[in-house]
Amino acid sequence: MKQRRIGGESGLDTSALCLGSMHFGTRTDEATAFAVLDRFLEAGGTFIDTANTYAFWVEGGTGEESEALLGRWLSSRGVRDQVVLATKVGALPVPLDAPWPQAAEGLSREVLTRQAEASLKRLGTDRIDVYYSHIEDRRTPLEETVTAFGDLVARGTVRLLGCSNHAAWRIEQARALARQLGVAGYTCVQQRATYLRPGPAADFGVNPHVSDELLDYVRSEPELTLLGYSTLLGGALSRSDRPVPEQYNHPGTPARLSVLGRVARELGATPNQVALAWQMHSSPSVLPVIGVSSVAQLDECLAAVDLELDSHHLEQLNSA
């Protein structure tokens, strides 16, 4: 597995793919999840992503399932020091059946401190390698959030900070405040990102698609790492039985899917593999967070790491 550094020169080395574990312990049973995790590690994968919300929306879910399963896997395999572990805070509804995202727990000092400790316990570890603010919280003063995150880093509880589902201007505002206060700031940004382009009126709620402004911002900030989630749109890039989400259902999408398929045929690859390779070859480079529910799906994604796209292929993909 190819490696890359996240969070700038003083950051961490990780695998070129990040394994998402959203449904581990709920829709993906423990035996299957363990098999996927074992295969990922065997293939050189080191970067694993979870959250304190996965997956509260599944019937009977509490949001603790994914972290707890990962804790059991890490303990049973004795591999904590071999992985870069990321989790998130701020989006869990309180109480669980309250309207979301209106009832999200937010990013107050009390929440960040309490939930970091809870995540550590479930994961069975003494540190979180990457800790994300999961969604924006405009109710809590930004200085409170920034200083609380900075304190977690200063204490050694967290190594790198990140944000997800944030507007570019809010990210810069938080990072500028962190610099002003002399505390650690965000160096990882995780955003919805895929090969297809959303329509001009697409609405993703509090989980926005990566914007041109954010791409430009990351491109100009070498210490920032951009990670993309929902990269394969649940199979819609390659399976005729999986409809394209409505936000991407517009006249430009068929042409883009056609080019994706053509490049895949030329390279003897799958559309999913080309889409992942395109992200990794883009500027700024996107580190894909992949969500799989079987070892076979994982193996397909792993092959994308070594797929080379030349300038001709990139021109076709970018101009479609």
Secondary structure by P-SEA (a helix, b strand, c coil): cbbbbcccccbbbbccbbbbcccccccccaaaaaaaaaaaaaaccccccccccccccccccccaaaaaaaaaaaaaaccccccbbbbbccccccccccccccccccccaaaaaaaaaaaaaaaccccccbbbcccccccccaaaaaaaaaaaaaaccccccccccccaaaaaaaaaaaaaaccccccbbbcccccccccccccccccccccaaaaaaaaacccbbbbbcccccccccccccccccccccccaaaaaaaaaaaaaaaacccaaaaaaaaaaacccccccccccccaaaaaaaaacccccccaaaaaaaaac
